[in-house]
Amino acid sequence: MHLKTLTLRGFKSFASATTLEFEPGVTCVVGPNGSGKSNVVDALAWVMGEQGAKTLRGGKMDDVIFAGTSGRAPLGRAEVSLTIDNSDGALPIDYTEVTISRTLFRTGGSEYAINGSQCRLLDIQDLLSDSGLGREMHVIVGQGQARCRPACHPGGAPPLH
């Protein structure tokens, strides 16, 4: 099992549909300040069911919806879809590819889906619970959270910041 794609539409700074493709193995998101790296991390947590706006670096949940710029109007919804390669059957579902989606409308409603079929948050949590991706079972290392102990750097090089 591995993450295959992450598609963001109207999520935070991603006004236009943006798809990131992942290969098996270690993946990291690298880019200059302001490029949306932290928003990608927030999108992963959000699509898997994160309920805390503060955890997503916002004050209220609709802060995840693209708020607009001087040249582009605010959007009415945010949508994130995460596609997982399940060819090894790690997820208890009869599909070799599983897409989990979450949509939040500025009007306040929200929707969850598995492979395009509407479902509840609980259904997503149940699907992911034994995979290592379930609620509070995965680890997402965000900006400023990775630290290296001095033992990693012979000669006393400073820890990473």
N, C-alpha and C positions, 0 to 999 in steps of 0.2 A: 504494500500500500504506500502511495506517496501522493502529495499534493500535485495536481496536474496544471490547473489554471486558477487564477483569481481574476474575476471581472468586476470592476467598480464602475457604477453609473450614478453620477450625482452625489457621490460620497465625499464629503469634505472638499478637498481641492480638486477632485477628479470630476469636473463637470461633464466632460465627454466620456463615452464608454472607453475604458482602458482595460486591456487584458494582459496579465503577466503570465508567462508560461514557465513552469518549473520542471526540471529534470530530476530523476532520482538522485539522492545524495544530499549533501549539505548545500543549502541555499542561503544567500544573504542579499540584502538590498543595500546598494551603495549609491551615493549621489551627493551633490552639493547641498548646502543648507537651503531649505525652502523648496526642495524638489518633491516632497511628499512621502519620504521614507517612513516617517512615523505614522502617516495616514494609512499606509499599506499595512502596517502592523495592527493599527486600530481596526481596519477592515476585516482582517483575519479573526480577531477576537470577537468582533461584532457579529459576523455571519455565523459564528459558532455559538452565539447566544448571550454574549456579554450584555448585562442589564444596567450596569452602572455608568451613567454619563460622565462622572468624574474619572473613571478608569479609562474612558475614551478621550480624556482631555477636553471635556466640555462641561457646561453648566446644566444643560438639559438635553434630553435625548435628541430632539430635533436639531441640535447643533451639528449632527453628522450630515445633514442635508446641505448641499452646496448653497452658500448664502449670497452668491452673486459677486460681481466686480463692477468696476466703472464701465466696462465694455460688455458685460454679460449679465442677464437678469438672473435672479435667484431661481432655483428649481423647486418643484413641488414634491419631489421624492428622492430618496437615496435607495440604491439597490446594490447589493453585493452578492455574487455567486462564486462559490468555491467548488471546483470539480476535483474529485479524488479518484485516482486509479485504484480500483478495487479488484484487479484481476487475480490477486492472491486470496480473495474471499475474507479478508480481515474484518470487513464490516458485515454484519448479519443481514444482508439484503442480496437478492438475486440479480445483481447488476455488476458488470465489470467496471463500470464508470458511474459514479454517484455525484450528482450536483445538488448542493445545499444552497438555498437562496433565502435572503432576507430583504424585505422592502419596508421602508418607513415613509409614510406620507406626512406632509407638512400639516395636514388636517388632523393628524393624531393617530390614524389607523396604522396597522402594520400587518404584514403577511410573512409567513414562512412557507417554504416549499422544499420537497425532496423530489428530484428528477421531474420538476414541473408540476407535481401534484401538491396542492395546498395541504399543509399540515400544521401541527402545533409545535411550539418551542420544545415541549416535552418529548415529542417524537424525534426531533433532532438530537436532543440530549441523550435519549435512549439509544439511538443509532450509534452515536459516537462514544458511549460510555465505556465500552470494553476495548476501544481501539488505541487508547493513549491520547486521543484528541478531545475527549469529553471534557465537560465542565471541570475546570481546575485540575485537569490531568495533563494538559499540554503545558509547555513552557515557551513563552514568547519573550525573547530578550530585546527590550526596547532601548532607545537612546539613553545613554548614561547609566545603563544597568550592567554592562559588562565590565568586570574588573579583573585584573590579573594580580596574583600574589607576587611579592618580590622573588620568591623561589623560581618563578617562571623566567626571570631575567638575571642570569648570573652576572655578577659585577655591579649589582645594585641599580640597574636601570629603573626608572620610575614606572609605576603602574599605568596602564592605559586609562585614558579619560574620555 
